[in-house]
């Protein structure tokens, strides 16, 4: 009975996993198709608003691209900041809502043929690219800050990634407490109480080969002189003893 229950649970888990993957793929595909459709439908109206503000036709064609690119960056940042603090997540979501609201209001006003003041519209259109750049740059900084925090937390939780220098110093030189403990154990051991440490005698430096050859030559030269003196002494003694005998 337990084996059948486990088998059913595994099948149910596999089914739920496949269903979850299918749902995620469907949502991503639908969101991408809706984004493409919204881009195509809003391109003409944003382009006309830029032309109305007095922007040249070649530059007015870039305004829809700037809006859509900033919107894509905000959506990606919102996905990247899922585990971030609440103010980071809400910042990305708030920027997405503001961008969508601006585009929707601008298209609604243009479609309703409501005339906008020329100077105010021109000033707003001129400041829009820089405002969108500032928004994208701020979102990028938030994502980088969150990724740095995630890496710091991962390093703090993983003790195996300690620096090699610390491990090398700890293996080369034992700590001071451990050395004091060894010395105290040595002093308290009764078998080692009567042991006396005798300092080693300093080694005398061996003479150089030139000095050794010089001493050998001096010994060889002094050896014949000593032999001659010895023989000469024996000869005088013989003469001294031979006198009384005659």
TIZA-743513 format. One line per field, with one value per residue: residue in one letter; y, x, z of N, C-alpha, C in turn. Coordinates in nm, 3 decimals. Layout:
<nodes>
type: A:...
n.y: Y:...
n.x: X:...
n.z: Z:...
ca.y: Y:...
ca.x: X:...
ca.z: Z:...
c.y: Y:...
c.x: X:...
c.z: Z:...
</nodes>
This chain:
<nodes>
type: X:X:X:X:X:X:X:X:X:X:X:X:X:X:X:X:X:X:X:X:X:X:X:X:X:X:X:X:X:X:X:X:X:X:X:X:X:X:X:X:X:X:X:X:X:X:X:X:X:X:X:X:X:X:X:X:X:X:X:X:X:X:X:X:X:X:X:X:X:X:X:X:X:X:X:X:X:X:X:X:X:X:X:X:X:X:X:X:X:X:X:X:X:X:X:X:X:X:X:X:X:X:X:X:X:X:X:X:X:X:X:X:X:X:X:X:X:X:X:X:X:X:X:X:X:X:X:X:X:X:X:X:X:X:X:X:X:X:X:X:X:X:X:X:X:X:X:X:X:X:X:X:X:X:X:X:X:X:X:X:X:X:X:X:X:X:X:X:X:X:X:X:X:X:X:X:X:X:X:X:X:X:X:X:X:X:X:X:X:X:X:X:X:X:X:X:X:X:X:X:X:X:X:X:X:X:X:X:X:X:X:X:X:X:X:X:X:X:X:X:X:X:X:X:X:X:X:X:X:X:X:X:X:X:X:X:X:X:X:X:X:X:X:X:X:X
n.y: -0.121:0.124:0.151:0.189:0.433:0.603:0.585:0.705:0.962:1.040:1.036:1.232:1.452:1.472:1.524:1.771:1.922:1.924:2.055:2.302:2.397:2.415:2.611:2.832:2.872:2.931:3.170:3.341:3.342:3.450:3.705:3.812:3.822:4.002:4.230:4.283:4.337:4.564:4.739:4.770:4.886:5.122:5.262:5.439:5.647:5.755:5.843:6.042:6.224:6.311:6.436:6.641:6.793:6.922:6.781:6.648:6.433:6.209:6.180:6.164:5.911:5.755:5.782:5.606:5.367:5.423:5.445:5.182:5.027:5.110:5.020:4.743:4.703:4.772:4.567:4.339:4.402:4.394:4.120:4.027:4.124:3.973:3.840:4.050:4.330:4.494:4.759:4.774:4.594:4.713:4.954:4.890:4.787:5.013:5.190:5.058:5.078:5.358:5.418:5.277:5.413:5.675:5.633:5.535:5.751:5.952:5.842:5.822:6.093:6.186:6.031:6.118:6.363:6.588:6.898:6.982:7.208:7.383:7.464:7.346:7.076:7.042:7.090:6.880:6.654:6.689:6.645:6.383:6.163:6.181:6.149:5.887:5.753:5.799:5.654:5.390:5.361:5.383:5.153:4.959:4.996:4.918:4.645:4.551:4.608:4.439:4.187:4.186:4.178:3.928:3.758:3.813:3.710:3.441:3.373:3.411:3.210:2.979:2.802:2.681:2.832:2.986:3.217:3.120:3.201:3.229:2.965:2.856:2.993:2.906:2.636:2.634:2.763:2.695:2.806:3.044:2.967:2.690:2.622:2.705:2.530:2.284:2.328:2.353:2.098:1.950:2.043:1.958:1.685:1.396:1.222:1.366:1.547:1.512:1.540:1.693:1.954:1.969:2.199:2.204:2.154:2.405:2.372:2.339:2.531:2.374:2.352:2.520:2.380:2.488:2.567:2.315:2.183:2.349:2.303:2.032:2.043:2.188:2.007:1.800:1.928:1.985:1.738:1.605:1.774:1.731:1.461:1.476:1.619:1.432:1.215:1.338:1.390:1.134:1.055:1.221:1.129:0.875:0.924:1.033:0.830:0.659:0.759:0.716:0.444:0.394
n.x: 0.082:0.193:0.390:0.238:0.121:0.346:0.425:0.210:0.234:0.478:0.412:0.214:0.368:0.547:0.360:0.255:0.486:0.537:0.307:0.344:0.573:0.470:0.275:0.432:0.581:0.372:0.272:0.494:0.525:0.276:0.293:0.508:0.403:0.190:0.338:0.474:0.257:0.149:0.361:0.365:0.114:0.126:0.330:0.290:0.133:0.292:0.501:0.373:0.308:0.563:0.635:0.447:0.544:0.751:0.982:1.228:1.158:1.334:1.447:1.217:1.127:1.269:1.165:0.942:1.091:1.263:1.087:0.978:1.206:1.291:1.074:1.098:1.342:1.265:1.081:1.246:1.418:1.236:1.184:1.438:1.470:1.324:1.368:1.461:1.481:1.172:1.144:1.306:1.181:0.926:0.998:1.075:0.832:0.668:0.786:0.731:0.450:0.421:0.540:0.370:0.133:0.193:0.234:-0.019:-0.190:-0.088:-0.141:-0.417:-0.498:-0.401:-0.546:-0.801:-0.797:-0.725:-0.592:-0.267:-0.066:0.183:0.443:0.474:0.446:0.665:0.878:0.841:0.872:1.138:1.268:1.210:1.380:1.613:1.507:1.410:1.651:1.772:1.600:1.640:1.912:1.908:1.759:1.937:2.150:2.020:1.977:2.243:2.333:2.171:2.252:2.519:2.478:2.358:2.570:2.748:2.605:2.598:2.870:2.910:2.752:2.876:3.127:3.348:3.475:3.687:3.964:4.278:4.512:4.464:4.417:4.667:4.841:4.735:4.794:5.071:5.175:5.104:4.843:4.887:4.773:4.757:5.029:5.111:4.960:5.081:5.338:5.277:5.176:5.409:5.571:5.424:5.437:5.542:5.742:5.909:6.018:6.271:6.440:6.710:6.802:7.067:7.284:7.399:7.737:7.933:8.029:8.359:8.522:8.629:8.965:9.088:9.168:9.416:9.543:9.568:9.748:9.969:10.039:10.103:10.336:10.503:10.540:10.670:10.910:11.023:11.071:11.320:11.514:11.487:11.560:11.827:11.939:11.900:12.060:12.307:12.342:12.365:12.605:12.797:12.771:12.874:13.140:13.216:13.194:13.384:13.634:13.736:13.758:13.976
n.z: 0.000:0.079:-0.116:-0.346:-0.284:-0.274:-0.541:-0.670:-0.568:-0.680:-0.951:-0.951:-0.872:-1.090:-1.291:-1.202:-1.221:-1.499:-1.579:-1.457:-1.591:-1.849:-1.810:-1.741:-1.975:-2.150:-2.042:-2.070:-2.348:-2.430:-2.308:-2.448:-2.710:-2.672:-2.601:-2.839:-3.009:-2.881:-2.916:-3.195:-3.240:-3.094:-3.204:-3.423:-3.314:-3.107:-3.260:-3.413:-3.210:-3.137:-3.376:-3.375:-3.167:-3.284:-3.353:-3.572:-3.855:-3.881:-3.625:-3.472:-3.519:-3.343:-3.089:-3.016:-3.000:-2.788:-2.569:-2.561:-2.523:-2.269:-2.121:-2.152:-2.018:-1.758:-1.702:-1.710:-1.499:-1.287:-1.278:-1.214:-0.958:-0.777:-0.527:-0.380:-0.141:-0.033:-0.123:-0.348:-0.524:-0.550:-0.661:-0.924:-1.019:-0.991:-1.173:-1.412:-1.418:-1.431:-1.680:-1.856:-1.803:-1.893:-2.170:-2.240:-2.173:-2.343:-2.599:-2.585:-2.567:-2.812:-2.990:-2.938:-3.054:-2.914:-2.872:-2.777:-2.580:-2.761:-2.675:-2.420:-2.487:-2.657:-2.479:-2.297:-2.462:-2.535:-2.293:-2.234:-2.338:-2.175:-1.919:-1.938:-1.978:-1.729:-1.563:-1.658:-1.597:-1.316:-1.250:-1.339:-1.154:-0.919:-0.968:-0.986:-0.727:-0.576:-0.673:-0.587:-0.311:-0.288:-0.364:-0.154:0.064:-0.007:0.008:0.280:0.391:0.302:0.430:0.317:0.129:0.220:0.237:0.089:0.207:0.479:0.557:0.499:0.675:0.916:0.908:0.898:1.133:1.463:1.687:1.961:2.205:2.179:2.171:2.427:2.579:2.512:2.619:2.893:2.942:2.902:3.112:3.334:3.322:3.497:3.413:3.256:3.428:3.546:3.340:3.190:2.988:2.783:2.649:2.314:2.209:2.055:1.719:1.602:1.359:1.064:0.942:0.653:0.325:0.236:0.471:0.592:0.416:0.455:0.727:0.709:0.545:0.711:0.921:0.785:0.712:0.956:1.060:0.952:1.069:1.341:1.351:1.272:1.484:1.684:1.608:1.610:1.881:1.984:1.871:1.999:2.255:2.229:2.173:2.413:2.593:2.490:2.549:2.826:2.814:2.649
ca.y: 0.000:0.239:0.163:0.248:0.574:0.674:0.591:0.806:1.093:1.072:1.069:1.361:1.555:1.488:1.591:1.910:1.990:1.948:2.157:2.430:2.440:2.455:2.739:2.939:2.896:2.995:3.308:3.419:3.359:3.545:3.839:3.860:3.857:4.125:4.342:4.314:4.401:4.700:4.820:4.802:4.973:5.252:5.327:5.549:5.759:5.821:5.912:6.164:6.320:6.371:6.529:6.758:6.874:6.989:6.698:6.610:6.298:6.103:6.162:6.126:5.766:5.688:5.796:5.480:5.268:5.459:5.407:5.036:4.971:5.136:4.932:4.608:4.704:4.771:4.434:4.248:4.436:4.343:3.976:4.003:4.169:3.902:3.815:4.170:4.400:4.538:4.887:4.748:4.534:4.811:5.057:4.841:4.778:5.150:5.246:4.995:5.138:5.498:5.417:5.236:5.520:5.786:5.595:5.523:5.884:6.021:5.787:5.858:6.234:6.204:5.969:6.202:6.488:6.699:6.975:7.007:7.331:7.357:7.478:7.244:6.946:7.038:7.077:6.745:6.559:6.705:6.590:6.241:6.067:6.183:6.090:5.741:5.704:5.800:5.542:5.265:5.356:5.354:5.011:4.879:5.003:4.835:4.503:4.522:4.610:4.317:4.074:4.190:4.132:3.783:3.692:3.824:3.616:3.306:3.352:3.402:3.083:2.869:2.818:2.617:2.928:3.077:3.248:3.021:3.253:3.200:2.823:2.829:3.040:2.824:2.507:2.649:2.805:2.671:2.923:3.062:2.890:2.551:2.605:2.714:2.406:2.181:2.353:2.321:1.953:1.901:2.074:1.884:1.541:1.353:1.152:1.464:1.643:1.496:1.553:1.820:1.986:2.007:2.271:2.141:2.226:2.464:2.304:2.418:2.535:2.291:2.435:2.517:2.292:2.554:2.558:2.176:2.155:2.423:2.232:1.908:2.076:2.226:1.885:1.727:1.999:1.977:1.600:1.577:1.848:1.659:1.337:1.509:1.650:1.310:1.138:1.411:1.370:0.996:1.049:1.281:1.039:0.762:0.969:1.059:0.702:0.587:0.815:0.643:0.306:0.387
ca.x: 0.000:0.282:0.457:0.144:0.105:0.466:0.423:0.112:0.290:0.579:0.344:0.148:0.471:0.591:0.254:0.251:0.604:0.515:0.203:0.403:0.661:0.383:0.211:0.533:0.610:0.255:0.264:0.603:0.494:0.166:0.340:0.592:0.316:0.119:0.432:0.498:0.136:0.140:0.465:0.325:-0.003:0.157:0.442:0.246:0.083:0.406:0.575:0.300:0.322:0.697:0.631:0.370:0.628:0.853:1.100:1.248:1.105:1.434:1.460:1.088:1.110:1.339:1.092:0.875:1.191:1.315:0.985:0.964:1.328:1.286:0.973:1.156:1.442:1.194:1.024:1.356:1.463:1.137:1.205:1.567:1.462:1.215:1.403:1.522:1.393:1.045:1.153:1.362:1.077:0.820:1.052:1.064:0.690:0.616:0.835:0.653:0.316:0.431:0.564:0.247:0.034:0.230:0.208:-0.163:-0.251:-0.049:-0.215:-0.560:-0.514:-0.381:-0.657:-0.921:-0.775:-0.715:-0.471:-0.180:0.013:0.302:0.567:0.479:0.469:0.804:0.967:0.825:0.932:1.283:1.320:1.174:1.492:1.702:1.435:1.409:1.787:1.792:1.523:1.710:2.037:1.874:1.723:2.060:2.221:1.949:2.004:2.381:2.342:2.109:2.338:2.634:2.432:2.336:2.701:2.803:2.535:2.641:3.003:2.900:2.692:2.961:3.256:3.458:3.536:3.774:4.087:4.383:4.618:4.429:4.440:4.809:4.901:4.690:4.862:5.215:5.209:4.991:4.809:4.963:4.712:4.794:5.168:5.118:4.906:5.184:5.446:5.228:5.170:5.546:5.620:5.350:5.458:5.645:5.853:5.999:6.063:6.414:6.517:6.783:6.837:7.208:7.306:7.495:7.864:7.950:8.123:8.475:8.533:8.737:9.063:9.078:9.269:9.548:9.606:9.607:9.869:10.079:10.080:10.172:10.470:10.585:10.576:10.770:11.037:11.080:11.105:11.464:11.597:11.482:11.638:11.969:11.979:11.901:12.180:12.425:12.355:12.413:12.746:12.875:12.771:12.962:13.275:13.238:13.215:13.501:13.759:13.788:13.793:14.112
ca.z: 0.000:0.083:-0.246:-0.441:-0.249:-0.320:-0.688:-0.709:-0.536:-0.781:-1.076:-0.934:-0.873:-1.228:-1.366:-1.161:-1.274:-1.642:-1.590:-1.419:-1.701:-1.960:-1.776:-1.749:-2.117:-2.211:-1.995:-2.131:-2.490:-2.443:-2.275:-2.558:-2.822:-2.637:-2.607:-2.981:-3.062:-2.826:-2.980:-3.331:-3.238:-3.036:-3.272:-3.509:-3.235:-3.040:-3.366:-3.447:-3.099:-3.149:-3.489:-3.335:-3.079:-3.363:-3.371:-3.711:-3.881:-3.857:-3.481:-3.415:-3.531:-3.234:-2.962:-2.978:-2.962:-2.655:-2.471:-2.552:-2.464:-2.125:-2.064:-2.145:-1.911:-1.630:-1.681:-1.677:-1.363:-1.192:-1.264:-1.147:-0.820:-0.708:-0.387:-0.323:-0.046:-0.090:-0.193:-0.481:-0.609:-0.577:-0.751:-1.062:-1.057:-1.004:-1.300:-1.520:-1.419:-1.477:-1.825:-1.925:-1.790:-1.982:-2.309:-2.259:-2.172:-2.466:-2.714:-2.572:-2.602:-2.955:-3.063:-2.919:-3.127:-2.818:-2.902:-2.663:-2.598:-2.841:-2.599:-2.314:-2.550:-2.705:-2.363:-2.242:-2.555:-2.529:-2.167:-2.218:-2.352:-2.058:-1.806:-1.956:-1.952:-1.584:-1.508:-1.690:-1.521:-1.177:-1.240:-1.349:-1.026:-0.822:-0.997:-0.948:-0.581:-0.523:-0.707:-0.496:-0.179:-0.297:-0.361:-0.019:0.150:-0.043:0.065:0.426:0.427:0.259:0.499:0.243:0.039:0.296:0.163:0.104:0.293:0.618:0.581:0.499:0.800:1.027:0.903:0.920:1.268:1.553:1.767:2.084:2.312:2.162:2.211:2.572:2.635:2.498:2.714:3.026:2.952:2.914:3.245:3.434:3.306:3.594:3.348:3.196:3.527:3.573:3.216:3.181:2.850:2.773:2.521:2.224:2.198:1.921:1.631:1.562:1.212:1.007:0.869:0.507:0.262:0.227:0.603:0.615:0.340:0.518:0.849:0.670:0.498:0.829:0.992:0.706:0.715:1.091:1.091:0.932:1.165:1.469:1.335:1.268:1.620:1.762:1.571:1.655:2.023:2.005:1.833:2.106:2.369:2.202:2.191:2.554:2.661:2.436:2.605:2.943:2.784:2.591
c.y: 0.125:0.260:0.226:0.397:0.656:0.689:0.698:0.947:1.136:1.110:1.206:1.475:1.579:1.558:1.739:1.988:2.020:2.057:2.294:2.485:2.488:2.590:2.854:2.974:2.968:3.142:3.395:3.444:3.459:3.688:3.896:3.901:3.986:4.247:4.381:4.385:4.544:4.792:4.864:4.901:5.113:5.327:5.451:5.669:5.832:5.897:6.042:6.269:6.388:6.469:6.656:6.851:6.944:6.910:6.659:6.467:6.186:6.075:6.122:5.976:5.691:5.692:5.669:5.371:5.295:5.418:5.256:4.972:4.992:5.046:4.788:4.599:4.698:4.634:4.333:4.275:4.386:4.193:3.946:4.039:4.098:3.878:3.934:4.231:4.463:4.667:4.873:4.692:4.637:4.925:5.015:4.834:4.918:5.215:5.186:5.058:5.282:5.504:5.380:5.345:5.637:5.754:5.590:5.660:5.961:5.970:5.823:6.003:6.256:6.143:6.050:6.338:6.608:6.769:7.006:7.137:7.300:7.361:7.371:7.106:6.934:7.020:6.936:6.642:6.569:6.644:6.441:6.148:6.064:6.125:5.938:5.681:5.699:5.684:5.409:5.251:5.324:5.208:4.920:4.880:4.919:4.686:4.465:4.519:4.483:4.194:4.070:4.141:3.981:3.707:3.699:3.727:3.472:3.276:3.337:3.268:2.964:2.884:2.759:2.714:3.031:3.105:3.147:3.069:3.220:3.055:2.790:2.874:2.955:2.687:2.520:2.675:2.779:2.795:2.925:2.980:2.743:2.527:2.615:2.588:2.293:2.202:2.321:2.171:1.894:1.925:1.993:1.734:1.498:1.285:1.248:1.566:1.636:1.511:1.690:1.840:2.040:2.080:2.204:2.226:2.286:2.392:2.397:2.419:2.454:2.380:2.418:2.427:2.356:2.547:2.416:2.142:2.227:2.353:2.103:1.938:2.117:2.105:1.807:1.796:1.992:1.836:1.571:1.650:1.779:1.531:1.364:1.542:1.523:1.228:1.208:1.395:1.233:0.986:1.109:1.194:0.923:0.804:0.992:0.932:0.631:0.639:0.737:0.502:0.296:0.407
c.x: 0.085:0.353:0.365:0.124:0.225:0.468:0.324:0.164:0.395:0.515:0.276:0.249:0.524:0.487:0.246:0.371:0.586:0.410:0.259:0.492:0.578:0.317:0.310:0.564:0.494:0.246:0.371:0.575:0.382:0.209:0.427:0.506:0.239:0.212:0.459:0.377:0.121:0.244:0.421:0.208:0.029:0.267:0.398:0.204:0.197:0.489:0.505:0.309:0.459:0.702:0.555:0.452:0.740:0.981:1.109:1.200:1.206:1.452:1.329:1.065:1.178:1.261:1.014:0.975:1.246:1.215:0.979:1.089:1.331:1.183:1.024:1.260:1.374:1.134:1.132:1.409:1.365:1.150:1.336:1.563:1.352:1.244:1.464:1.431:1.272:1.060:1.217:1.257:0.971:0.869:1.039:0.919:0.630:0.662:0.760:0.514:0.319:0.451:0.438:0.141:0.065:0.198:0.057:-0.230:-0.215:-0.124:-0.363:-0.584:-0.497:-0.495:-0.786:-0.908:-0.778:-0.583:-0.395:-0.102:0.146:0.429:0.581:0.508:0.613:0.902:0.960:0.892:1.084:1.343:1.295:1.295:1.584:1.635:1.431:1.547:1.816:1.719:1.595:1.839:2.012:1.834:1.845:2.142:2.153:1.977:2.146:2.398:2.283:2.194:2.462:2.596:2.410:2.468:2.765:2.735:2.575:2.779:3.000:2.842:2.779:3.096:3.373:3.530:3.619:3.898:4.195:4.492:4.589:4.454:4.588:4.876:4.858:4.757:5.010:5.247:5.090:4.962:4.885:4.905:4.752:4.939:5.185:5.065:5.007:5.297:5.403:5.218:5.309:5.600:5.551:5.370:5.567:5.763:5.954:6.051:6.212:6.500:6.581:6.827:6.979:7.229:7.415:7.621:7.879:8.057:8.237:8.487:8.652:8.833:9.048:9.185:9.406:9.620:9.651:9.735:9.989:10.129:10.151:10.313:10.561:10.628:10.684:10.905:11.103:11.122:11.252:11.552:11.599:11.562:11.786:12.019:11.988:12.024:12.305:12.446:12.408:12.560:12.835:12.877:12.863:13.107:13.311:13.265:13.341:13.633:13.811:13.828:13.934:14.214
c.z: 0.000:-0.049:-0.349:-0.413:-0.295:-0.470:-0.736:-0.681:-0.638:-0.913:-1.066:-0.936:-1.013:-1.314:-1.331:-1.215:-1.422:-1.662:-1.557:-1.531:-1.819:-1.935:-1.787:-1.893:-2.185:-2.170:-2.061:-2.279:-2.512:-2.413:-2.386:-2.679:-2.795:-2.644:-2.752:-3.042:-3.011:-2.888:-3.121:-3.332:-3.186:-3.111:-3.349:-3.424:-3.162:-3.142:-3.404:-3.336:-3.106:-3.265:-3.454:-3.247:-3.154:-3.380:-3.518:-3.734:-3.853:-3.707:-3.415:-3.424:-3.417:-3.102:-2.925:-2.934:-2.822:-2.547:-2.453:-2.491:-2.313:-2.056:-2.051:-2.032:-1.774:-1.602:-1.643:-1.537:-1.258:-1.172:-1.190:-1.000:-0.742:-0.561:-0.318:-0.216:-0.115:-0.168:-0.329:-0.575:-0.647:-0.666:-0.896:-1.107:-1.076:-1.134:-1.418:-1.530:-1.470:-1.628:-1.902:-1.918:-1.882:-2.128:-2.336:-2.263:-2.300:-2.587:-2.706:-2.612:-2.752:-3.036:-3.050:-2.985:-3.033:-2.844:-2.773:-2.686:-2.666:-2.756:-2.490:-2.373:-2.599:-2.590:-2.305:-2.332:-2.554:-2.403:-2.151:-2.235:-2.231:-1.934:-1.817:-1.934:-1.802:-1.517:-1.533:-1.612:-1.373:-1.157:-1.251:-1.221:-0.920:-0.843:-0.957:-0.797:-0.522:-0.554:-0.619:-0.357:-0.179:-0.293:-0.223:0.076:0.120:0.012:0.215:0.470:0.392:0.327:0.422:0.153:0.116:0.215:0.192:0.197:0.439:0.650:0.584:0.627:0.918:1.027:0.932:1.067:1.358:1.635:1.898:2.198:2.303:2.203:2.362:2.638:2.626:2.598:2.856:3.047:2.968:3.054:3.353:3.425:3.405:3.528:3.289:3.295:3.552:3.450:3.214:3.037:2.849:2.643:2.440:2.216:2.059:1.842:1.593:1.411:1.165:0.930:0.720:0.448:0.252:0.361:0.633:0.540:0.402:0.644:0.815:0.622:0.615:0.908:0.918:0.711:0.853:1.127:1.064:1.030:1.300:1.462:1.335:1.408:1.705:1.733:1.618:1.804:2.058:1.972:1.940:2.228:2.351:2.219:2.335:2.631:2.612:2.493:2.725:2.912:2.726:2.696
</nodes>
